Amino acid sequence: MNTAKVFSALIFLPLTWPAFAADDPGEERRLEPIVVTATLGPLTVGESLSSVTVIDEQSIREQSPAEFSQLLRGQPGINVTGNGSFGKTTSVFTRGTANESTLLLVDGVRLRSATSGGPSWQYFPVELVERVEIVRGARSSLYGADAVGGVVQAFTLDPKETPAGWVEAGAGNFNTQKGSAGVAAQAGNTRFALSGVHKETDGTAVITNGDDRGFRNTAGIGRVVHELQSGGKASLVVVQSEGSTEYEGGDIDFMIRTIGFGLETPVSDYWRQALQFSESRDETDNVTPTFSSTFNTRSRAARWDNTFTWNVHELVVGSELMTDEVSGTTDYAETSRTNAALYSQLRLNFGPTDLHMSLRGDDNEAYGKNETGSIALGHALDRSHRVRVSYGTAFRAPTFNDLYFPGANPDLKAEESSTVELGVSGHYQNWFWDTAVFQLDVDNLIAWSPTESGLWTPMNVNEARIRGAEFSAGFEQAGWRADGALTLLDPEDRETGNQLQRRSGKTLRLDLSKRVGTWDFGGTVVAEDYRYNDRANDDRLPGFATLDLRAGWRFAPDWSTRLTLANVLDKEYSTARFNRQNNLNYISAGRTALLTVRYDIR
């Protein structure tokens, strides 16, 4: 890929669009989405000075994806790979970084396995998600370790101010069955919500010529929010997902859970403070014909934010204490570690110009101290166009498997990286576009490599340089809604010059929907270029494209039905290899169909 040509083309692409893109001062403007993940506070997408994608409740309900990762696939800067469909191991690569370098937050609570380092994307219940924010670029100066490529935050269903609820049931091929229900109400200054989902399927083969492998999942969310007389609020949210999944050679019983308690209070007109206490768990029991193993991880965190405002400027100063613990059948050299951090963020506004600066210091008893920072400058050219430039540093913490697993390396250093980015965006009454180009350099890349004795162990041996360009656009008018994303990526292993394994260099996603009376119709196309399954780039997996179709009908007051058809053309494709010598791939499901009926309580 000629990266220089790619950068030039995408930077100047918006300047070649027709004259009608200019903003008409007399038009009624549609507000930009408010996001909270990019900075430590609510700002519009443009004001955040970041590359952000927002997937709202309408899109989630219309798409009705079978798994959370289907919402992410093909979004700007995102590659998703999986070891089959229906609850099988899934990895998310943000801007070419490793799966362990994308941080998953659920209502502000970090969710991941401390042993493997990555989130269990495949077990997270998409049916109970109301909104998703995808922030791309280094965010360690705000969130600490693992936010090298970016942050994905899922927001669960929030209590409404009026009584509401729903009941939904559905069935599809592969003997798939699903049911969900929820209720929300308010009493005085307190509102609550309770929702749950159960789904199960016989599944399909996960490897070439394999047997069907099933999946069963039960998940629920409980949330209580109480508005305080002082103008603050107290909240409690619990999310749990458990079940079992079959894979080639065995099965896994799993449970993931997050609990978060938050308290926000004003100290004065210029000072607000927020406390959060949280716990997340990731537990699995792995059973095969020859052995069984258990891996349980728990992370507990306490976070204290202080926000000071004067005029249009803002300063956030905070601290965080987090403890990771592991247990199970594997004898780890260490079973716990603690991380303490201090951080700050300064947001300044000078009319059309915004300046953001952040700084964080982490002190981990396992791998030492790490300092990260970022600076971003944005300027509004007019009411519709904005340019931004940023630089940030990040680090990825070695996992318990890297440091303490039998045969691991207790002397590992954290990965260190830096990212520079330039972006230009346009936001109009009915549509928007955003272009970003970036380069990310990673040092001390952690990789499992053979020693002189032939044993494999993790070492700080590699360096990576990842260059890329992202373009996204959206349109909404007269019942039509369209969103598109194109990513061009050059993820290079600097030691070998090869492409980083399992990353595709080109991805495209198009979403289109139309409302006609009581009907709505839609479709999604995702196309991905080839990728390599191995570091040596000898094992190439071909590119592919898939088409999803959907239709919904509100056939009576408060009643609706929806039909979703995924992979309509029944394309067999693979994003990972099971066994190259036997030419066995992890294959995704073919054509899948699901019909649901829903009753809404208002």
Sequence and secondary structure as in RCSB ss.txt:
>XXXX:A:sequence
MNTAKVFSALIFLPLTWPAFAADDPGEERRLEPIVVTATLGPLTVGESLSSVTVIDEQSIREQSPAEFSQLLRGQ
PGINVTGNGSFGKTTSVFTRGTANESTLLLVDGVRLRSATSGGPSWQYFPVELVERVEIVRGARSSLYGADAVGG
VVQAFTLDPKETPAGWVEAGAGNFNTQKGSAGVAAQAGNTRFALSGVHKETDGTAVITNGDDRGFRNTAGIGRVV
HELQSGGKASLVVVQSEGSTEYEGGDIDFMIRTIGFGLETPVSDYWRQALQFSESRDETDNVTPTFSSTFNTRSR
AARWDNTFTWNVHELVVGSELMTDEVSGTTDYAETSRTNAALYSQLRLNFGPTDLHMSLRGDDNEAYGKNETGSI
ALGHALDRSHRVRVSYGTAFRAPTFNDLYFPGANPDLKAEESSTVELGVSGHYQNWFWDTAVFQLDVDNLIAWSP
TESGLWTPMNVNEARIRGAEFSAGFEQAGWRADGALTLLDPEDRETGNQLQRRSGKTLRLDLSKRVGTWDFGGTV
VAEDYRYNDRANDDRLPGFATLDLRAGWRFAPDWSTRLTLANVLDKEYSTARFNRQNNLNYISAGRTALLTVRYD
IR
>XXXX:A:secstr
  HHHHHHHHHHTGGGS GGGS  TTS      EESTTTTS EETTTTTSEEEEE HHHHHHH  SSHHHHHTTS
TTEEEEESSSSS  EEEEETT  GGGEEEEETTEE   TTT S  GGGS GGGEEEEEEEES  HHHH TT SSE
EEEEEE    SS EEEEEEEEETTTEEEEEEEEEEEETTEEEEEEEEEEEEEEEESBTT  EEEEEEEEEEEEEE
EE TTS EEEEEEEEEEEEEEETTEEEEEEEEEEEEEEEEEEETTEEEEEEEEEEEEEEEEE SS EEEEEEEEE
EEEEEEEEEETTEEEEEEEEEEEEEEEESS  S  EEEEEEEEEEEEEEETTEEEEEEEEEEEETTTEEEEEEEE
EEEEESSSSEEEEEEEEEEEE   HHHHTSTT  TT   EEEEEEEEEEEEE SSEEEEEEEEEEEEEEEEEEEE
 TTS EEEEEEEEEEEEEEEEEEEEEETTEEEEEEEEEEEEEETTT  B TT  SEEEEEEEEEEETTEEEEEEE
EEE  EESSTTS SEE  EEEEEEEEEEEEETTEEEEEEEESTT     SEEEETTTTEEE    SEEEEEEEEE
E 
